[in-house]
Amino acid sequence: MIRFFAEPGDITGGTISLSQEDAEHIRVLRLRPSELFTVCDGAGNDYICRLGPAGQGKNIAEIIESRASKGEPSVFCIAYVAFAKGDRLEYTVQKSVELGAGKITLFPSERCVSVPGDASKKTTRLQKIALETAKQSHRGRIPEVTALGSFAEAIQMASTASLPLFLYENEERVSLKQALEQSGYLKTVSLVSGPEGGFEPFEAEYAQTAGMVTVSLGPRLLRCETAPVAALAAVMFHTGNL
């Protein structure tokens, strides 16, 4: 079933006001008045709709049924991803949203090859990817994509999660699997992953001092766009959300 998102304020009584972009999409798809589609309020609620009666306008959806979204995981996971060049961040954002990330936060690191002077353009583009992916993967929320100004700020925020994980290629004692098995019930998880060149040793030390758990993703060295996705998949599998 085709899926759209609407602001909670656009839902009044038994109808939903669709955006002009969504109304145009419906027109292109040539949906018939009897065909059903889903509109999500971005807060975990789905509304099964059909086009409103003639005379109400092409951007009015009539609510047939409401129910909780099934696409939201029980654990809220934030992916903290170091800036990377090219389309690597696009891949990471897309796959992270598919897997159930609650939020994606970008940050600069010592070995980053490319750090934008103005991150707003990049986050705007990535937020659009998050929206389209949320529609495709039947999410009940649109994960927010943000950017921070420093590595230290990212670590301080990430360390507040119930399980704060720092993905470090030089970690040899604790694996991601071990950290998850020892964690118990998880409500929030943060995953901090590095840039193309990995983290500097002093960055790993800083993360540990801040209370983060340094973990290994195994004997193979994963690319910067792959590591957060692999870790997120492991978290979702461990918590029964995959």
Secondary structure, DSSP 4 states (H G I P E B T S, - for coil): --EEE--GGGEETTEEE--HHHHHHHHHHT--TT--EEEE-SSSEEEEEEEPPTTS-TTEEEEEEEEE-SS--SSEEEEEEE--STTHHHHHHHHHHHHT-SEEEEE--TT-S---S-HHHHHHHHHHHHHHHHHHTT-SS--EEEE-S-HHHHHHHHTTSSEEEEE-TT--S-BHHHHHHTS-S-SEEEEEE--TT---HHHHHHHHHTT-EEEB--SS---TTTHHHHHHHHHHHHTT--
